[in-house]
Structure formats: structure tokens, C-alpha cells
Amino acid sequence: MSIPKGLGYLTIMAPRNLLCIRSNFLFDSRSWMAQFPAEILFRSVSLRFFGVKCDDADSEPLENKKLLDNLLTMGVDVDMAKKRQPGVFHKKGTNEQDLEMFLLSKGASKVIIASIISRYPRAVTRNLDSLSKRWDLWRRIIKTDLGIVNILERSPESFFRSNNNLDLEKNIEFLYSVGLTQKCLCRLLTNAPRTFSNTLNLNKQMIKLLQEVSMSLGNNDPVEFVKNIIFKNPFILIQSTKRVKTNIEFLQSTFNLNNEELLVLICGPAAEILDLSNDYVKRNYTNIKEKLFSLDCTEEMVHKFVLSYPDMIFLGEKKFNDKIDFLIEKEISISQIIDSPRILDSSLNTLKSRIKELIDAGYNLSSSNLSLLSWSQKRYKAKLKKLNIE
């Protein structure tokens, strides 16, 4: 059989040129295909094309069987770990046994270690030198090894997420230098450990903004102001300065506050909302205002309600509206709710069960103090027991 002109070149050319021709063949040249009989075309080109594709196909990396066996022996929930960070199981250089010995030496139990790795398997990729250095840096803030173990048990990511000990060291030194106490840094490390993974520059920007806010509002002790804000809201350092500044401006303009009033507000009950999304704050406040207006509240009543307990802004529209509607349905007046805003911290189910229990015990909700609706379970049960005895 004679080979059509040009096809002999195609079948003996070097692989890299063949791939180029194949690209044209597949995507660009109907007329080129028409030059050859289908039988010849697919026997000499197409089958060889797919053969090359199979050779170059990306295959799933093999699991590290040694790692898998070690983790199973350690009691790690491998299924959970694979769901959280599957890539860890394809790494070759892991240090799970060193990690276990290190944490055991710091007072962690095997059960705690297994739980840490189950929830944050990337921990097994950290080397001993880095772990030791990081532990020593944390000990500048946390007084005992067991204190660190307790944080790791609650939030393993806080310790193992970053491998950058230099940023951690610089941030610790800087935050101490601006007047934050060990107690304040401990709160930061416990609640917002990402603060110490920030670049030093990001933390400097937020501290500078808070110092400027303090001075602009007539406060002559910016160190105390910064310390107070951060202690009340440890998450503020992991947010943008633009977000915090916009929320402060929103509070001042919305409630027509003078500098002294604003200073008291953001150093006190409003400190915790400064790190929220600006859109979220505005949307929830608008909902609160519209809901209370629908119940014949004045703007003054709305302001009193929100300023006495700004945490109301954390409540989304549905949760807030459902709780208000339920309380009104139970013949609790809106003025009572405004005087006891913390009752809205309780879940709707808690409000329902407690109100039923109190009514059954003969408690007059319309004329009595409502604060027990937001009490701790222990304190509430003691009060309910006393009411039932009476």
C-alpha cells in the first residue's frame, strides 16, 4: 500500500513535533483530515495520540502509607483528617512521631494529641526545631505549658497554622512595646491567634489608628485606650483599619454623639461591634429601627435600646424579628424589652421554654423583672425552684 504524501513524515517525526501536528489535527484543520482515508488516519495518528496522553496524564499521588499507619496507631480520626486537609496524606516528609513525643513532653495526653491531628493534620508537617521555637515564644505570653496545651486542644490551628516564627516574635515584642499587658496578649492569643501571624506592619497600622482615634476624641491616655479596646475586642487586630474607622464614624453620625459620648461608647459596650462588616452593621441596625418603629417606638427609644446594648446589632433580621414577635405575643410590652435588651441574647427556644415555666410557676411577666430570661441556666433554675416552692 502506498502512503499518501506527507503521512510518512507524520508517523516517524519526533514526539514534540507530533504533538504540534496533533493539535492542528484536533482543533484547526478539517481540510487536512479530508486528504487521507479514515482507516489510515486513525490507525497511524489517533491511537498513538491517545497513547501519549495516557503517558502524560496526571495521576493521583500515592498516599503516604507510613503516615497513615502511624496516625491510625496514634488514634487519629483519619477520615476526619482527610476531609480537612487531604493533601497532607500525599506528603513524604512528615513528623507525626516527633510531634507526638514533643506534645507528650509538654503534658498533652495521647487523646488530646489525636484530637489535634484529626482536626488539623497539617501539624504533622512541622519540624521539631520550629515547634520548639514557637513554643518558647508562646511561653512569653502563656505562663504554663498546660495553658498552651489547653489552647491547642480548643484551637490547634492557632499554633500550627503558621510556620513563621519571625512574625510571631516581632508581633509579641511590638504589642508589649505599645503597653499591652501579658493578660491582654494572653487574651489575644487565646481568642484571635491570627493577630500574631499578621505582618508587623498590619498590626502597627491598627494600633496607630486606635491611637489617633483616642487623641481626636480628646482622650489624653492613648495607651490605656488601645489596651481597653483590644481587651474588650481581641478580634479587632485581624480586621482592616477601614472597617473599624467606618464603624466608629457610623456610630457617631447615626446617634449624634459628641466626642465624649462616643469615647465612652466605644471603650465600653460598643467595642465588640467595631470589627463587624460595615454592611452587616448598617443592615441590622436598619432592621431594628424599622421593627421598633412598627411597634410605635420613637427614634429616641430606638437609640436608647441600641446604645444601652449595642450587641443587638449582632442579631440578624430574622432572629431579631422572631424574638420580638414572640415576646409581644406573650403580652410583654415593647417598653419592657427596651428596658431589658439582654433578654434577646437568649435563643428563641430558651425564651419559649422559660416563659412557659415562669407562667406555670405563677410569675407575672407583664409586671415583673424580665432579666431572668437571660440568666445562666444554673442561676435561672435556682430562681425557678424558689418560685415553685413559694
Phi, psi and omega in degrees: 000131179278141181268129179303150182301130178097334185284328176300321178297321181298319187279345182245002183290162178297150184306319183295326177287326179298319180298322179297315179297320181299323179299316178295319181300317185282324194242348195224000193211081173294322182293326178296317180295326185294345182287343188235148173298145183300322183300315181290317185301309185280333177289322187265340184243305193295316182294321179291329178298311182290334175297317178296319182299319180296322180297323185266356186298141177288122177256151180297129178300146180288145177290149175282099186295324179298316178299313181301314180296318180297317182294321177297318178297326181281353179087015180289141174282091187296322180298316178296315181299319180295325178291324185281312182217075185299331183298334181300327186283357177252002179276147182267318185268078180251159188232042185298323181287322175297319179299316181298314180296322180296312182291325175299321180292341179263002175103003178282141177278165178296327178295316179295317180299317179298320179294320179299312183290324179301320185270336179217074185299340179299344178305330184286354180267354181277139180269164187298320181298315180295318179298315182296317179296316181295320180297316179298322179293319177297328180291347172292340184248311182268131190288331184229157174299321181296326177298320178292318179302319180297322178292316180298324179295321179281320186216080181300331180300327185301328181265321190263349185299317182251148176248010184265091181286339180293315177299318179301312182297315181296319181292322177298313181298318181294314184294326172294323185292336180266011172102002178288139182275170177299323179298320180291317178294325177297319178296320177297314183293326181284320187258326183224064184299340178298341176308321186274354174264349175300157167291152180303324183297321179297315179294323178296320180298317181292318178299318179297317179299313181296322177296319179294320177299315180303311181293320182293336180266008175086014178271127184265008179231073183298332179297313180294323179299310181298315180300318181295313181298313184292324179293321179286327181226083183293349182274353188295330183284350178257014176247171181278150177296328180297318181297313182295315180298318180295322179293322177296316179296322179298315180298317183293316183285322183292320185255008177052051184269141171279175185301318181295317179296318180295320180300314179297320183294311185281343174275349183240246189294337183267357182301325186286345181261358185295337183264002181287159174301135180301318179296320180297315179300311183294318181296315182289323177295317179300319179296316178302312182298313181295322179294316180289325175298323180293343178255024176068027175279150176271168177297326178298320178293321178298314180298317179300316182298310184287318183290331179285337180206077183300344178301345176304332183291342176291336185283124175293167186304309185295314181299315181298310183296319181296319180293316179299314181300318181295315181296320178295320179299329179271017175064032170265127186284157179294330178293325175295319180295318180296326179283341180228063186296336183294343179297338179284355173290331181288148178292161180298321179296321178295317178300317181297312183292320182291319180297320177298314180297320181291319178297317178298330180274002177086017180280128182272101184291328185287340182234005183247170179292132182266356188300333181295346176293341181248007179292163174297157182301318182296313181293320180296316181298322179296319178294318180296320178298318179296319179296319181292328178290318180295000000 
